[in-house]
Amino acid sequence: MYMINRAVIIVKPKQPFVDWINAHPESAGLLVTLEQVHQDCTAYLIPEFENEKEAREYIRDLSADIFEIELDSWYEVDEFWPKKRDYKKFQEWFDIETHSMVIDPYENEIERDEY
């Protein structure tokens, strides 16, 4: 097993994100719940960090990109996306779990695809 030089964050949508999903015209009464969107949250690798403050700086730097990826995962057409996607709104729409240790138990190469 190998410890890698990354940490991981788990992005967990909050109720405002679920409300946005359900307000989309294509939802057509097929409402999702917070519990449902928490069943498979996205994990992002970030650099190793010394303390929570440093981790939050990495998250803040990535927040606009993460916000767009999370929106795009539900609705690719950005005209329905909220116009204001600053860090304050990011914090209102998402909880972040940080985990400082990432172990890779496999020897095969990690493949990377552009998002």
Contacts in CASP RR format, 6 or more apart in sequence:
PFRMAT RR
TARGET T0000
AUTHOR 0000-0000-0000
METHOD contacts of the structure
MODEL  1
MYMINRAVIIVKPKQPFVDWINAHPESAGLLVTLEQVHQDCTAYLIPEFE
NEKEAREYIRDLSADIFEIELDSWYEVDEFWPKKRDYKKFQEWFDIETHS
MVIDPYENEIERDEY
1 103 0 8 1.000
1 104 0 8 1.000
1 105 0 8 1.000
2 103 0 8 1.000
2 104 0 8 1.000
2 105 0 8 1.000
2 107 0 8 1.000
3 101 0 8 1.000
3 102 0 8 1.000
3 103 0 8 1.000
3 104 0 8 1.000
4 102 0 8 1.000
4 103 0 8 1.000
4 104 0 8 1.000
5 47 0 8 1.000
5 48 0 8 1.000
6 45 0 8 1.000
6 46 0 8 1.000
6 47 0 8 1.000
6 48 0 8 1.000
6 102 0 8 1.000
7 45 0 8 1.000
7 46 0 8 1.000
7 47 0 8 1.000
7 48 0 8 1.000
7 49 0 8 1.000
7 55 0 8 1.000
7 98 0 8 1.000
7 99 0 8 1.000
7 100 0 8 1.000
7 101 0 8 1.000
7 102 0 8 1.000
8 43 0 8 1.000
8 44 0 8 1.000
8 45 0 8 1.000
8 46 0 8 1.000
8 98 0 8 1.000
8 99 0 8 1.000
8 102 0 8 1.000
9 43 0 8 1.000
9 44 0 8 1.000
9 46 0 8 1.000
9 55 0 8 1.000
9 59 0 8 1.000
9 96 0 8 1.000
9 97 0 8 1.000
9 98 0 8 1.000
9 99 0 8 1.000
10 41 0 8 1.000
10 42 0 8 1.000
10 43 0 8 1.000
10 96 0 8 1.000
10 97 0 8 1.000
10 99 0 8 1.000
11 41 0 8 1.000
11 42 0 8 1.000
11 43 0 8 1.000
11 44 0 8 1.000
11 66 0 8 1.000
11 70 0 8 1.000
11 94 0 8 1.000
11 95 0 8 1.000
11 96 0 8 1.000
12 38 0 8 1.000
12 41 0 8 1.000
12 94 0 8 1.000
12 95 0 8 1.000
12 96 0 8 1.000
12 97 0 8 1.000
13 34 0 8 1.000
13 37 0 8 1.000
13 38 0 8 1.000
13 41 0 8 1.000
13 70 0 8 1.000
13 93 0 8 1.000
13 94 0 8 1.000
13 95 0 8 1.000
14 34 0 8 1.000
14 92 0 8 1.000
14 93 0 8 1.000
14 94 0 8 1.000
14 95 0 8 1.000
15 34 0 8 1.000
16 92 0 8 1.000
16 93 0 8 1.000
17 37 0 8 1.000
17 70 0 8 1.000
17 93 0 8 1.000
17 94 0 8 1.000
18 32 0 8 1.000
18 33 0 8 1.000
18 34 0 8 1.000
18 37 0 8 1.000
20 82 0 8 1.000
20 93 0 8 1.000
21 27 0 8 1.000
21 32 0 8 1.000
21 37 0 8 1.000
21 74 0 8 1.000
21 75 0 8 1.000
22 29 0 8 1.000
22 31 0 8 1.000
22 32 0 8 1.000
24 74 0 8 1.000
24 75 0 8 1.000
24 80 0 8 1.000
25 80 0 8 1.000
26 75 0 8 1.000
42 69 0 8 1.000
42 70 0 8 1.000
42 73 0 8 1.000
44 62 0 8 1.000
44 66 0 8 1.000
45 102 0 8 1.000
46 55 0 8 1.000
46 58 0 8 1.000
46 59 0 8 1.000
46 62 0 8 1.000
47 58 0 8 1.000
48 100 0 8 1.000
49 55 0 8 1.000
49 58 0 8 1.000
49 98 0 8 1.000
49 100 0 8 1.000
52 98 0 8 1.000
55 98 0 8 1.000
55 100 0 8 1.000
59 66 0 8 1.000
59 96 0 8 1.000
59 98 0 8 1.000
60 87 0 8 1.000
63 87 0 8 1.000
63 90 0 8 1.000
64 85 0 8 1.000
64 86 0 8 1.000
64 87 0 8 1.000
64 90 0 8 1.000
66 90 0 8 1.000
66 94 0 8 1.000
67 85 0 8 1.000
67 89 0 8 1.000
67 90 0 8 1.000
67 93 0 8 1.000
67 94 0 8 1.000
68 78 0 8 1.000
68 81 0 8 1.000
68 85 0 8 1.000
69 115 0 8 1.000
70 94 0 8 1.000
71 78 0 8 1.000
71 81 0 8 1.000
71 82 0 8 1.000
71 85 0 8 1.000
72 78 0 8 1.000
75 81 0 8 1.000
82 89 0 8 1.000
104 110 0 8 1.000
END
